[in-house]
Amino acid sequence: MSKDELIMEANYLNSSLMGLDSYIYDRFSGVNSITVDDISGLSGLIAAIKALSEKHVEHSIHRLEGSE
């Protein structure tokens, strides 16, 4: 994986976290209006970000080990 691809992955992670922040603000700012669908959506976002970050770690380690 190229350095540019790693940077692109890092930007995807950053954008994902900004999206998570927006989702939490939009869905959870009113305590009385939280639904099961909101919680399910939050869980899905977290799972997706976790998978993206795990892949980024794998790619980063592979890149660093290849450059030694």
Secondary structure in CASP SS format (residue, H / E / C, confidence):
PFRMAT SS
TARGET T0000
AUTHOR 0000-0000-0000
METHOD secondary structure of the structure
MODEL  1
M C 1.00
S C 1.00
K H 1.00
D H 1.00
E H 1.00
L H 1.00
I H 1.00
M H 1.00
E H 1.00
A H 1.00
N H 1.00
Y H 1.00
L H 1.00
N H 1.00
S H 1.00
S H 1.00
L H 1.00
M H 1.00
G H 1.00
L H 1.00
D H 1.00
S H 1.00
Y H 1.00
I H 1.00
Y H 1.00
D H 1.00
R H 1.00
F H 1.00
S C 1.00
G C 1.00
V H 1.00
N H 1.00
S H 1.00
I C 1.00
T C 1.00
V H 1.00
D H 1.00
D H 1.00
I H 1.00
S H 1.00
G H 1.00
L H 1.00
S H 1.00
G H 1.00
L H 1.00
I H 1.00
A H 1.00
A H 1.00
I H 1.00
K H 1.00
A H 1.00
L H 1.00
S H 1.00
E H 1.00
K H 1.00
H H 1.00
V H 1.00
E H 1.00
H H 1.00
S H 1.00
I H 1.00
H H 1.00
R H 1.00
L H 1.00
E H 1.00
G H 1.00
S C 1.00
E C 1.00
END
